[in-house]
Amino acid sequence: MRFEPSAKHTVGVEWELQLLDSSSLDLVDGIVPLMEFFPENRFVKPEFIQSCVELTSDVCANSSAAVEHLRDSLAMTLQRCGELEMGLCGAGTHPFCRRLALITRLPRYREVEKSVGYLAHTQITFSTHVHVGMASGDQAMYVMSRLIPALSAFIAVSANSPFWRGHDTGHVAYRHRILAAAPNYGLPPRFENWRAFARFLDAARRSKMIRTFKDIHWDIRPHPDFGTLELRVMDAASDLQTVHGLVAFARCLILRLANATPPEIEEVLPSGLPFWIENQNRFKAALSGLDAEYIIDETGRFRPVRDLIIDLLDFCTPIAADIAETKGLQILRQMLLDTPAYQEQRTAYACSNTARAVVAMLQDLMLRQVTRTEACV
């Protein structure tokens, strides 16, 4: 498979949002009537399940530009949702929906439904994806391998799914436990170069493990058609400010890892960790978020994941100004000081002892994004 290189390290965002019944605040299968308003708009899209709408940014020079593009699409989508008596919110899971998902009637999604059966209807999750342009397939493979130890940091800082079917799961990013049942999900293997990845794709197709590379749902994967590395591990954010911080962090770290020397990388990220440690770090981040402990070597020594994130931000700072990401990194640093999104959900629940209050809080937060937009105009 040919990798289409990106001349510049551009960025793009995919933000999956929940469609809500305006009365009950439960999920509603509303993507078909909503898309009648956007027949030619490539930045407002259906997704796998009919209770999800995906907002995508254009290919942008930096995170600030990508977020402003999302802001415009969000304002239009919220307006149209209101006309259809629907609401909108952002989180990795819906706090109390108990029914199965209805799959969007598009050819690829119907094939997926056939291949995994009942499992397709249980995958009711929402995420934030970040694409960063890569100069070559080899560079994409190089960075993907080096980013694997940092995936726990992205899980922890983006965690936004503590509730599932009306229950506090005890996890801060329970979305990962739901998706763990899906094939081709989770940590990616390491590939020496693009040729090695292409050999894997050929074998995976022949074995009918996948039909296209889009059937690979790893935490991070190359996207050869776009010429990007796609970070897929983060929960759906509840507001644009959070999106901005997460996208800036992802872009800065990916570009820093692309150009740093191995000794520079090893100062902030452990290398050669066995799979069991990487998988455990990932699990602990989804369980405890910013309070998780991060295992750093095979002796079992650990450090706070919050400290890891701070070190990664410091690692990114030298290039932030050159790639116009200083503001975004500042937002991410502030997120470490503010109440985490998953705690905001738990606080909303505690105030009324009902998961509906959590959705009401999330919907109100989303509506405030439009108010800010109108104020800017």
C-alpha positions, -999 to +999 in steps of 0.1 A: +000+000+000+013+034-009+017+061+018+008+096+004+033+119+022+023+152+037+046+181+027+039+198+060+031+184+094-006+195+092-033+185+116-069+173+113-094+164+140-124+140+142-148+147+171-176+121+177-206+136+195-237+121+210-272+128+195-297+131+223-335+131+226-343+166+238-368+154+263-354+122+279-317+131+272-312+094+261-294+087+229-315+090+198-309+074+164-310+108+146-282+108+121-304+102+091-327+132+095-297+153+106-277+145+075-305+158+053-294+192+063-257+184+054-259+164+021-227+180+007-209+190+038-178+168+042-172+182+077-204+168+093-206+131+089-224+099+100-205+073+120-209+036+127-239+040+150-269+062+143-267+081+176-234+096+167-224+126+145-188+132+136-175+167+132-142+169+112-119+198+108-103+207+075-066+200+070-051+228+092-017+243+099-021+240+137-045+231+165-060+266+168-071+267+132-085+232+135-106+241+166-120+272+149-131+252+120-148+227+143-165+256+161-182+266+128-195+231+122-206+227+158-227+259+156-245+247+125-250+212+139-264+225+172-288+247+153-301+218+131-303+195+161-325+220+178-349+221+148-351+183+150-358+184+188-324+168+194-296+177+217-258+172+215-231+164+240-195+151+242-182+122+263-167+088+258-199+070+268-235+079+274-241+078+311-274+058+312-284+045+277-293+008+280-305-002+246-284-016+217-271+006+189-287+009+155-260+006+128-258+033+101-269+019+067-238+025+048-221-004+029-189-005+049-207-004+082-232-031+071-202-053+063-187-047+097-221-056+113-222-088+094-187-098+104-190-092+142-227-097+148-242-087+181-209-071+191-215-043+166-246-032+186-228-029+219-200-006+207-217+026+218-186+048+223-174+082+212-138+095+208-116+123+196-091+114+168-061+135+158-043+132+124-008+146+121+008+147+086+039+126+081+067+130+056+068+093+047+055+059+057+088+051+074+085+082+095+050+073+105+062+038+116+091+053+135+069+077+154+041+052+160+066+028+178+080+056+199+045+070+209+033+037+223+047+043+258+030+077+259-005+063+251-013+061+288-007+098+292-033+105+264-058+081+280-054+098+314-057+134+303-086+128+280-106+104+302-143+113+301-164+081+304-169+070+340-206+060+336-221+031+317-258+021+316-266+042+347-237+030+369-204+045+380-180+019+366-151+028+389-132+035+357-126+071+344-124+060+308-147+029+306-149+033+268-117+012+266-133-017+284-163-017+260-140-016+229-117-043+243-142-069+230-137-057+194-112-073+170-080-054+161-083-030+190-058-017+215-021-014+215-005-016+180+025-038+173+058-022+164+069-022+128+105-015+117+094+005+086+066+010+061+076-021+041+071-043+072+037-027+078+027-033+042+036-070+045+014-072+076-015-056+057-011-081+028-011-110+052-041-096+072-061-093+040-053-127+027-062-143+060-095-123+060-085-107+093-093-073+077-108-060+044-091-026+044-067-008+068-097+009+082-106-023+099-076-018+122-088+000+153-055+003+172-049+032+196-027+047+170-024+038+133-011+052+100-036+065+075-019+060+042-046+078+021-043+110+042-005+106+048-010+109+085-004+092+118-038+089+136-041+090+174-073+073+183-070+065+220-087+096+235-123+098+248-146+124+231-141+157+247-170+177+262-159+212+249-137+229+223-112+241+249-104+206+258-102+196+221-077+224+216-054+212+244-055+176+234-049+183+197-019+206+205-004+180+228-008+153+203+007+173+174+036+186+195+046+152+209+043+135+175+065+161+158+090+161+187+093+123+186+097+125+148+129+146+151+144+139+185+174+116+190+169+083+208+188+096+239+165+126+240+134+104+238+147+080+265+149+109+289+111+111+290+098+078+278+110+043+286+120+021+257+118-017+254+090-022+278+074-056+275+038-059+263+025-067+298+038-034+312+025-013+283-009-030+286-010-026+323-001+011+321-029+015+296-054-002+319-044+018+349-047+051+331-082+042+320-091+031+356-076+060+376-069+088+351-045+115+363-041+096+396-028+065+379+006+050+385+028+044+355+052+014+355+086+024+342+106-008+340+106-046+345+114-044+382+080-029+388+091+006+397+065+032+389+058+070+389+026+091+388+012+094+353+006+131+360+044+136+363+049+117+330+025+142+313+043+172+328+076+158+315+062+152+281+049+188+280+083+201+289+098+178+262+074+195+237+079+231+248+111+238+227+092+233+195+058+247+205+064+283+194+079+272+160+048+252+151+023+276+166+012+254+195+021+274+225-015+283+234-026+248+230+001+234+253-008+261+279-044+249+278-032+213+284-011+224+314-042+242+328-062+210+324-038+193+348-047+219+374-085+219+368-110+193+378-108+164+353-138+158+330-145+125+346-147+141+381-171+168+367-194+140+356-193+123+390-199+156+408-230+162+386-243+127+395-237+133+432-258+164+432-290+147+422-281+109+424-292+105+387-273+099+355-297+122+337-282+151+355-248+141+341-261+144+305-279+177+313-245+191+325-228+178+294-255+192+271-253+226+288-216+227+284-219+220+247-245+247+242-222+272+259-198+267+229-224+283+207-228+312+230-191+319+229-192+317+191-220+343+189-201+365+213-171+364+191-192+374+161 
